[in-house]
Amino acid sequence: MAEFDVDLAAARVAEQAERAGADAAARFARSGPVVGKAEVGDVAVEVAPGGLLTGLTLSRSALRSGSEALAAQIVELAHRAQRRAGDRMHQVLAPVLEPAQLTSLGYEPLAEDDPDYYDDRPEMP
């Protein structure tokens, strides 16, 4: 009988995982790509939630600031964009995963008074 209970529990967990996966997939389909963006003046970056740089835009005038200053600005913007991507991922997955699970994955919401909070935060459709 105990073996049956384990099999039943495993089947329930598998069913819940499948349902959560389907719900997450549907939310990603509605939200579009989950990325974080940050821009200051002539420098703009875009990163994936894990911090992978997916876009970098520089103008000619940004190049005039010198390589060290430009590199520092890119790193700062990438960090801000990564936090925003984590916030966006949290927003997309919050209805599907428990808060502790999101935190353990490194996805945390940004408070409105956080300096990295979007001025025009993207909303879930």
Phi, psi and omega in degrees: 000321180298325179296320178298318180297321179293316179297319179295316179296318179296320179295321178295317179297317179298320179295317179296319179296319179295317179295317179296320177297318178294318178297316180297316180300319179295320179294320178295323179297322179284324187279338186079192183299138177262106180221165173244143181232148175210144184212138172220120179056243186262014181234128178225138178232156175222134179226156172280165182306328179279355178104357178297125179291121181248351178197142177214126179236126178233141173264169177300322182293331177295327181290340181285346184283353180097150187294320181293315180295319180294316179298317179297319180293319179297316180297317179298315179293323178296321178296315179298316180295323178296318177296321179293323178295320176296321177296317180294318178297319177300316181299319182289319187267350183305322178287348186255324184245157176289151179305320180295325178293317179298316179297318180296334177276353179091014180256111182233144178286150175264137176284153181299334179269003177288135181297340179269358180296140179295142171289326178233072185302129177293138181257154175286135177289000000 
